[in-house]
């Protein structure tokens, strides 16, 4: 496993990270929850705040991707609630970055009660 493999973004360890190559202007990272799961919140910790300039969070519904939310910045501790969806596979699609995107953590949670 690479030092900056995608699994490092979902290992619940803020001391590790997923990273793309230097100069990469866009990228995506996908999480397979292994079974349909109700989600309603996301936490994304950008390792070097300010690189991500545009992103979407999408889930797979059959053969198509459907949007959950979109934004212009992530930052060091991005946390956002959204209308609950049941999903198995979720993708963070980084549409624009000033430098290679790199994340310490990417976590999905049930909606707040």
Secondary structure as UniProt FT lines:
FT   TURN            3..4
FT   HELIX           6..10
FT   TURN            14..15
FT   STRAND          18..19
FT   TURN            22..23
FT   STRAND          27..46
FT   TURN            49..50
FT   STRAND          52..61
FT   TURN            62..63
FT   STRAND          64..71
FT   TURN            76..77
FT   STRAND          78..97
FT   STRAND          102..109
//
